[in-house]
Amino acid sequence: MSITDIVPSQDASLGLIYRLNILWAKTDYAVLEANYDKWDILLDRIYANLLYREEMEVVEEINPSTGQREIKSVELSTKDKRVYVFLSKQIYKYKRLFNIAKNPNDKSTFRSNWYHACQKKDIWLRKLMMKNGLYLKENLKTPGSALFGNFGKGRK
């Protein structure tokens, strides 16, 4: 039997959703422990799982000495990458400012900014999951849907 003879019995998206749910559970613990570094790393893992289908832009050049094509860079080619990079830079900026601050008031402000930058990345990733259909479907006729103000109503 070769690797090409193996046919999964379940849809691959189930495995992805399972992995994402485990990662999201871990993010909640990291936040509750106020471990923003761990939170950010977990968000990076979620991002990597969400973009598994996205195209990669491979830039190649001919090496003049060998005449062979060589890969010079590999980049994600999506708007989502730009958002991710922006949010990640914000997190890094506030983490760095927190780490170098001497004044307790400044430290408190930068820690709060660091938290909120991670929170924005967290929320954006949840929205990206929803956009990609990777969240479980919301059932609008359950008591939990009252949280969103649409108990018993259809989506608009």
HELIX and SHEET records of a PDB file:
HELIX    1   1 ILE A    3  ASP A    5  5                                   3    
HELIX    2   2 ALA A   12  LEU A   32  1                                  21    
HELIX    3   3 TYR A   36  LEU A   50  1                                  15    
HELIX    4   4 LYS A   79  ILE A  100  1                                  22    
HELIX    5   5 PRO A  104  LYS A  131  1                                  28    
HELIX    6   6 PRO A  143  PHE A  148  5                                   6    
SHEET    1   A 2 MET A  56  ILE A  62  0                                        
SHEET    2   A 2 ARG A  69  LEU A  76 -1                                        
END                                                                             
